[in-house]
Amino acid sequence: MRRALIIGGGIGGLAAAVALQRVGVSVTVFEKEPAIAEVGAGLSIWSNAMLALRRLGLESAALQHGSIIERVRSVNPSNVELAVTDFAALGERATAPSICIHRADLQRLLHDAVTASSLSAVETGRECVGFFDAGATVVAMFKDGSREEGDLLIGADGIHSVIRKSLFGHEVPRFAGYFAWRGVAHEAGFDLPAGEALMMLSRGAHAGAFHCGTDRIYWFLTCNASPGAAAGSPCEARAAIMSQIDNLQVDFRALVDATESDAILRNDVIDRPPRRSWGRGRLTLLGDAIHATTPNLGQGACQALEDAVLLADAISRDTSTEHGLRAYEDQRRARANDVITQSWRLGKLLQTTNPIKVWLRDTLSSTALGQKSTDKLFTRLLCTELPSLKPSTASV
């Protein structure tokens, strides 16, 4: 039986573990933190990723913890409707719904699925510092001096991946020119119909609100800034958010008011430019470690879930581990890189401060041509096919 070493216990790493165990691969996930922490805010899991969760046997559980997204309504700062995107119809075409779920809930579902299997284990407090190819195996090296040997190694350790750096050297993530505040609030004081998500477009900023499980709404607000701009204390962050909300609809204040100050997250929006090479030998990368994207299409976690399914499928089908890894990379590269490019372009449009571009953006959004363009983009993203996962008969 082959053994996979997965570096990183986030969404992508845990999903890869679930997928690989379903095809009969023994898996150990190594996470540098002392525990799999329940952090983060909301995640949009669009139809393509729900199909991936179906292949992992977790679609029903995710539906129980998340809220279905039937439509997304876009408005301007005066609360004038610009467009409505019908994700219920897109879900029918994709054969899977779209949901918003708290990141901690999804991570818990994946973690429980990993640890429930005799083929898998999660080891926390294990910080990987590098690896080397031993020919017939690959060896991961850890900060405490220990080593682990496996048949394949998967770097799923995020946008600042140690495994990526070991492969390709130091590459600085690309700053998008803006940052994001995020939080999860109770629904009281904010009117958001069931099944509906709201996007608010302004000049140099945009915001969103999504139902995120029972009695919770996930919200975000992005603003243009220089990289590394001081975040300030939690109270200062709240005041800064409120000052920005003056450019949006006033009702959005209720969500910020219903969020604990120390639960408001702030981060620079960064990504990784598309890359052709993803791995070598018995090693590959997955999720943000190789194709981190800006959040404008809500596809970060979704693409990692797709990675997990197609990685396991490729490993189960090919007669050698190395060939299977290259097949996975070849199958995923174009789609993941397209998401990076499209999300970057959309971010530039959403964050523009040029008054003419703002007017064109908002005006075109409300036209039939604009809606057709949006539908075409999301059809391409959401309507995909993923294989069922079957036990492997391939050799090492």
Rosetta blueprint (number, residue, H / E / L):
1 M L
2 R L
3 R E
4 A E
5 L E
6 I E
7 I E
8 G L
9 G L
10 G L
11 I H
12 G H
13 G H
14 L H
15 A H
16 A H
17 A H
18 V H
19 A H
20 L H
21 Q H
22 R H
23 V L
24 G L
25 V L
26 S E
27 V E
28 T E
29 V E
30 F E
31 E E
32 K L
33 E L
34 P L
35 A L
36 I L
37 A L
38 E L
39 V L
40 G L
41 A L
42 G E
43 L E
44 S E
45 I E
46 W L
47 S H
48 N H
49 A H
50 M H
51 L H
52 A H
53 L H
54 R H
55 R H
56 L L
57 G L
58 L L
59 E H
60 S H
61 A H
62 A H
63 L H
64 Q H
65 H H
66 G L
67 S E
68 I E
69 I L
70 E L
71 R E
72 V E
73 R E
74 S E
75 V E
76 N L
77 P L
78 S L
79 N L
80 V L
81 E E
82 L E
83 A E
84 V E
85 T E
86 D E
87 F H
88 A H
89 A H
90 L H
91 G H
92 E H
93 R H
94 A H
95 T L
96 A L
97 P L
98 S L
99 I E
100 C E
101 I E
102 H E
103 R H
104 A H
105 D H
106 L H
107 Q H
108 R H
109 L H
110 L H
111 H H
112 D H
113 A H
114 V H
115 T H
116 A L
117 S L
118 S L
119 L L
120 S E
121 A E
122 V E
123 E E
124 T E
125 G L
126 R L
127 E L
128 C E
129 V E
130 G E
131 F E
132 F E
133 D E
134 A L
135 G L
136 A L
137 T L
138 V E
139 V E
140 A E
141 M E
142 F E
143 K L
144 D L
145 G L
146 S L
147 R E
148 E E
149 E E
150 G E
151 D L
152 L E
153 L E
154 I E
155 G E
156 A L
157 D L
158 G L
159 I L
160 H L
161 S L
162 V H
163 I H
164 R H
165 K H
166 S H
167 L H
168 F H
169 G L
170 H L
171 E L
172 V L
173 P L
174 R E
175 F E
176 A E
177 G E
178 Y E
179 F E
180 A E
181 W E
182 R E
183 G E
184 V E
185 A E
186 H E
187 E L
188 A L
189 G L
190 F L
191 D L
192 L L
193 P L
194 A L
195 G L
196 E E
197 A E
198 L E
199 M E
200 M E
201 L E
202 S L
203 R L
204 G L
205 A E
206 H E
207 A E
208 G E
209 A E
210 F E
211 H E
212 C L
213 G L
214 T L
215 D L
216 R E
217 I E
218 Y E
219 W E
220 F E
221 L E
222 T E
223 C E
224 N E
225 A L
226 S L
227 P L
228 G L
229 A L
230 A L
231 A L
232 G L
233 S L
234 P H
235 C H
236 E H
237 A H
238 R H
239 A H
240 A H
241 I H
242 M H
243 S H
244 Q H
245 I H
246 D L
247 N L
248 L L
249 Q L
250 V H
251 D H
252 F H
253 R H
254 A H
255 L H
256 V H
257 D H
258 A L
259 T L
260 E L
261 S H
262 D H
263 A H
264 I L
265 L E
266 R E
267 N E
268 D E
269 V E
270 I E
271 D E
272 R L
273 P L
274 P L
275 R L
276 R L
277 S L
278 W L
279 G L
280 R E
281 G L
282 R L
283 L E
284 T E
285 L E
286 L L
287 G L
288 D H
289 A H
290 I H
291 H H
292 A L
293 T L
294 T L
295 P H
296 N H
297 L H
298 G L
299 Q L
300 G H
301 A H
302 C H
303 Q H
304 A H
305 L H
306 E H
307 D H
308 A H
309 V H
310 L H
311 L H
312 A H
313 D H
314 A H
315 I H
316 S H
317 R H
318 D L
319 T L
320 S L
321 T H
322 E H
323 H H
324 G H
325 L H
326 R H
327 A H
328 Y H
329 E H
330 D H
331 Q H
332 R H
333 R H
334 A H
335 R H
336 A H
337 N H
338 D H
339 V H
340 I H
341 T H
342 Q H
343 S H
344 W H
345 R H
346 L H
347 G H
348 K H
349 L H
350 L H
351 Q L
352 T L
353 T L
354 N L
355 P H
356 I H
357 K H
358 V H
359 W H
360 L H
361 R H
362 D H
363 T H
364 L H
365 S H
366 S L
367 T L
368 A H
369 L H
370 G H
371 Q H
372 K H
373 S H
374 T H
375 D H
376 K H
377 L H
378 F H
379 T H
380 R H
381 L H
382 L H
383 C L
384 T L
385 E L
386 L L
387 P L
388 S L
389 L L
390 K L
391 P L
392 S L
393 T L
394 A L
395 S L
396 V L
